[in-house]
Amino acid sequence: MAAHNPLKSDTTRRGERTEILMFMPSVILLALISIFPLAYIIYISFMDFTISVDSPVFVGLNNWVRVLTDDVFWSSWGRTVLYAGFGLLVEMIVGIGVALVVFQLPKGRNLVLTLWMLPLFVAPVVAGLLGRFLLNSTYGLYAWFLQLLNLKVELLGDVSTAMAAVIAIDVWEWTPLITIIVLAALQSMPQEAVEAADIDGAHYGQKLRLVVLPMVAQPILVALLVRSMDIMRFVDVIKISTEGGPANSTKIVGYRLMEVAFRFQDFGAAAAIGITMLIVTIVLGKLFVRLLMKGGVG
Amino acid sequence: MKVHSGRSVIKFIILYTVVIILLAWALIPIFWMVQSSFKTQAGMFSLPPKLFFKPTFATYGYMFSARGGFFRFILNSAIAALSSTLVAVILGAAGGFALARGRFKRKKDISFWVISTRMAPIPAVILPLYIMFARIGLLGNIGSLLFAYTTFNLPFALWMMMVFFEDVPVALEEAALIDGCNKFQAFLRISLPTARSGLVATAVLCLMFAWNDFLFASVFSSSNTQTIPVAASLLITQQGIAWGQAMATGTVIITPMLIAGLAVRKYLVRGLSMGAVK
């Protein structure tokens, strides 16, 4: 349509040029911080750095073979699935539940939400320290509570409970994120639909399933995707609270990468591990963008 | 709400009981940390917990003395976080505006690129950066942290500013264009001031992501450029953990972020859902 009007087409082109110029600095820096490291990590995965960081030797698929035949690599991915799977499941259920509870409150909704979201601002390193302090079996407050119930365990130091404990720390910190997203969606729901269901005499369960949840399904999916990408990003809590132990029981893949790279100085193998992590992020990112571009969220 | 009917009263009681339990779960750790930071070493470990005690400032006194070195750590954290925020927000505002207004053919691909850069697992980013920094001698330099934090803050700021500029009516800019502004001037004088609260929220979140980072700083910083989360982690030693200092350090780390986060509360949902939910 612009082509029919020479004047308009001219301004459009000039406008686009401004926008390209405004976008350029970001693109250049973004390329430097994303494409360059990506290309570099692929390169590293084919090189051996053990002799010298400055003059690595090409080793072909050697690093890849070593990583893909390494049991610890696969078990660390297994634990990542467990960690992320259970963490996200609890966060989604509790987060949505809390949003529904807060939504029901006749008074004090804002205050309750404000207090509930405070853990979101806590640095993961502090969350890890707090977990360690509270769960310590000799002087931890939570361990003391558990002892009153006759449960005397070192939760972070026992193979059977350490994973659950680090998941609980993640749940403590990030469940409020799900709550605030779902609550925002609930509050923007058209009131008429809910009221119509009231008049029809639907009880709470029906109303929830048939009217409310379909309306907040998209934001819930967004929350889930954002959290799944983020739960893969961090290993801070595990690094501080368990260091992957005891007996590897909390060694998720991100932690394994850090260990292979910076304890064993085996950069090539670490790079191969990193690429497997990036592939998962890329798939999740694709899903997220596809969901957003469909529109209709929020 | 009909407070008179029996069912409503029961519902009311159940709801608020649940709320109290939830808030206890969320807040006890934070409360306990802050309280412990004002206790003596002996008082900190005494259980059952005492709610009332004579607070001591000894731990903070030591930390902020020359030997504790905390001013240094806070300064390092602040420099790294502020500088990366500044870079991210300036470039992000210009680039986000261009993304919101320009008719780029591959907008979907650009969006995907930005999102996946933002969401890349930190260990997988640290590794190539570490080797690059080692080769160019940037390890231990505060510049390495500026660069590292920009890897997540720039894509975040770009994306958020795109979302916020999409909310600014194009008609405002068109009016400015008719008045003789060029497009960049319209951006600077009309759109940017209109989107300023979004800009502030984006900046605060960038600041928080960088301030709260531990992993990048644990690998890239040296004793001179140590940030405060790294200082916190170093209190864990083979001999044990200096819990008084750990709790005080934790309190120092979270206090500015609690204040900043609550200040931009209105925009948190947008920011933390990558703009997907208002």
Boltz contact constraints between the chains, C-beta under 6 A:
constraints:
  - contact:
      token1: [A, 15]
      token2: [B, 183]
      max_distance: 6.0
  - contact:
      token1: [A, 16]
      token2: [B, 102]
      max_distance: 6.0
  - contact:
      token1: [A, 18]
      token2: [B, 183]
      max_distance: 6.0
  - contact:
      token1: [A, 18]
      token2: [B, 184]
      max_distance: 6.0
  - contact:
      token1: [A, 19]
      token2: [B, 98]
      max_distance: 6.0
  - contact:
      token1: [A, 19]
      token2: [B, 101]
      max_distance: 6.0
  - contact:
      token1: [A, 19]
      token2: [B, 102]
      max_distance: 6.0
  - contact:
      token1: [A, 22]
      token2: [B, 94]
      max_distance: 6.0
  - contact:
      token1: [A, 22]
      token2: [B, 98]
      max_distance: 6.0
  - contact:
      token1: [A, 23]
      token2: [B, 95]
      max_distance: 6.0
  - contact:
      token1: [A, 23]
      token2: [B, 98]
      max_distance: 6.0
  - contact:
      token1: [A, 25]
      token2: [B, 91]
      max_distance: 6.0
  - contact:
      token1: [A, 26]
      token2: [B, 91]
      max_distance: 6.0
  - contact:
      token1: [A, 26]
      token2: [B, 95]
      max_distance: 6.0
  - contact:
      token1: [A, 26]
      token2: [B, 158]
      max_distance: 6.0
  - contact:
      token1: [A, 33]
      token2: [B, 150]
      max_distance: 6.0
  - contact:
      token1: [A, 33]
      token2: [B, 151]
      max_distance: 6.0
  - contact:
      token1: [A, 34]
      token2: [B, 117]
      max_distance: 6.0
  - contact:
      token1: [A, 37]
      token2: [B, 128]
      max_distance: 6.0
  - contact:
      token1: [A, 40]
      token2: [B, 128]
      max_distance: 6.0
  - contact:
      token1: [A, 41]
      token2: [B, 128]
      max_distance: 6.0
  - contact:
      token1: [A, 53]
      token2: [B, 134]
      max_distance: 6.0
  - contact:
      token1: [A, 101]
      token2: [B, 18]
      max_distance: 6.0
  - contact:
      token1: [A, 104]
      token2: [B, 15]
      max_distance: 6.0
  - contact:
      token1: [A, 106]
      token2: [B, 1]
      max_distance: 6.0
  - contact:
      token1: [A, 112]
      token2: [B, 19]
      max_distance: 6.0
  - contact:
      token1: [A, 115]
      token2: [B, 23]
      max_distance: 6.0
  - contact:
      token1: [A, 116]
      token2: [B, 26]
      max_distance: 6.0
  - contact:
      token1: [A, 119]
      token2: [B, 26]
      max_distance: 6.0
  - contact:
      token1: [A, 121]
      token2: [B, 257]
      max_distance: 6.0
  - contact:
      token1: [A, 121]
      token2: [B, 258]
      max_distance: 6.0
  - contact:
      token1: [A, 121]
      token2: [B, 261]
      max_distance: 6.0
  - contact:
      token1: [A, 122]
      token2: [B, 254]
      max_distance: 6.0
  - contact:
      token1: [A, 123]
      token2: [B, 212]
      max_distance: 6.0
  - contact:
      token1: [A, 123]
      token2: [B, 229]
      max_distance: 6.0
  - contact:
      token1: [A, 123]
      token2: [B, 253]
      max_distance: 6.0
  - contact:
      token1: [A, 125]
      token2: [B, 214]
      max_distance: 6.0
  - contact:
      token1: [A, 125]
      token2: [B, 229]
      max_distance: 6.0
  - contact:
      token1: [A, 125]
      token2: [B, 232]
      max_distance: 6.0
  - contact:
      token1: [A, 125]
      token2: [B, 233]
      max_distance: 6.0
  - contact:
      token1: [A, 126]
      token2: [B, 250]
      max_distance: 6.0
  - contact:
      token1: [A, 126]
      token2: [B, 253]
      max_distance: 6.0
  - contact:
      token1: [A, 126]
      token2: [B, 254]
      max_distance: 6.0
  - contact:
      token1: [A, 129]
      token2: [B, 246]
      max_distance: 6.0
  - contact:
      token1: [A, 129]
      token2: [B, 250]
      max_distance: 6.0
  - contact:
      token1: [A, 130]
      token2: [B, 29]
      max_distance: 6.0
  - contact:
      token1: [A, 130]
      token2: [B, 33]
      max_distance: 6.0
  - contact:
      token1: [A, 139]
      token2: [B, 45]
      max_distance: 6.0
  - contact:
      token1: [A, 141]
      token2: [B, 32]
      max_distance: 6.0
  - contact:
      token1: [A, 144]
      token2: [B, 47]
      max_distance: 6.0
  - contact:
      token1: [A, 177]
      token2: [B, 272]
      max_distance: 6.0
  - contact:
      token1: [A, 180]
      token2: [B, 269]
      max_distance: 6.0
  - contact:
      token1: [A, 181]
      token2: [B, 269]
      max_distance: 6.0
  - contact:
      token1: [A, 181]
      token2: [B, 273]
      max_distance: 6.0
  - contact:
      token1: [A, 181]
      token2: [B, 277]
      max_distance: 6.0
  - contact:
      token1: [A, 184]
      token2: [B, 269]
      max_distance: 6.0
  - contact:
      token1: [A, 184]
      token2: [B, 277]
      max_distance: 6.0
  - contact:
      token1: [A, 219]
      token2: [B, 277]
      max_distance: 6.0
  - contact:
      token1: [A, 222]
      token2: [B, 273]
      max_distance: 6.0
  - contact:
      token1: [A, 222]
      token2: [B, 276]
      max_distance: 6.0
  - contact:
      token1: [A, 222]
      token2: [B, 277]
      max_distance: 6.0
  - contact:
      token1: [A, 226]
      token2: [B, 273]
      max_distance: 6.0
  - contact:
      token1: [A, 229]
      token2: [B, 119]
      max_distance: 6.0
  - contact:
      token1: [A, 232]
      token2: [B, 121]
      max_distance: 6.0
  - contact:
      token1: [A, 233]
      token2: [B, 121]
      max_distance: 6.0
  - contact:
      token1: [A, 233]
      token2: [B, 122]
      max_distance: 6.0
  - contact:
      token1: [A, 236]
      token2: [B, 214]
      max_distance: 6.0
  - contact:
      token1: [A, 236]
      token2: [B, 215]
      max_distance: 6.0
  - contact:
      token1: [A, 254]
      token2: [B, 121]
      max_distance: 6.0
  - contact:
      token1: [A, 254]
      token2: [B, 123]
      max_distance: 6.0
  - contact:
      token1: [A, 257]
      token2: [B, 123]
      max_distance: 6.0
  - contact:
      token1: [A, 258]
      token2: [B, 123]
      max_distance: 6.0
  - contact:
      token1: [A, 261]
      token2: [B, 127]
      max_distance: 6.0
  - contact:
      token1: [A, 270]
      token2: [B, 127]
      max_distance: 6.0
  - contact:
      token1: [A, 271]
      token2: [B, 127]
      max_distance: 6.0
  - contact:
      token1: [A, 274]
      token2: [B, 124]
      max_distance: 6.0
  - contact:
      token1: [A, 274]
      token2: [B, 127]
      max_distance: 6.0
  - contact:
      token1: [A, 277]
      token2: [B, 121]
      max_distance: 6.0
  - contact:
      token1: [A, 277]
      token2: [B, 124]
      max_distance: 6.0
  - contact:
      token1: [A, 278]
      token2: [B, 124]
      max_distance: 6.0
  - contact:
      token1: [A, 281]
      token2: [B, 119]
      max_distance: 6.0
  - contact:
      token1: [A, 281]
      token2: [B, 120]
      max_distance: 6.0
  - contact:
      token1: [A, 282]
      token2: [B, 116]
      max_distance: 6.0
  - contact:
      token1: [A, 285]
      token2: [B, 115]
      max_distance: 6.0
  - contact:
      token1: [A, 285]
      token2: [B, 116]
      max_distance: 6.0
  - contact:
      token1: [A, 285]
      token2: [B, 119]
      max_distance: 6.0
  - contact:
      token1: [A, 288]
      token2: [B, 115]
      max_distance: 6.0
  - contact:
      token1: [A, 289]
      token2: [B, 111]
      max_distance: 6.0
  - contact:
      token1: [A, 289]
      token2: [B, 112]
      max_distance: 6.0
  - contact:
      token1: [A, 289]
      token2: [B, 115]
      max_distance: 6.0
  - contact:
      token1: [A, 292]
      token2: [B, 276]
      max_distance: 6.0
  - contact:
      token1: [A, 293]
      token2: [B, 108]
      max_distance: 6.0
  - contact:
      token1: [A, 297]
      token2: [B, 276]
      max_distance: 6.0
  - contact:
      token1: [A, 298]
      token2: [B, 277]
      max_distance: 6.0
  - contact:
      token1: [A, 298]
      token2: [B, 278]
      max_distance: 6.0
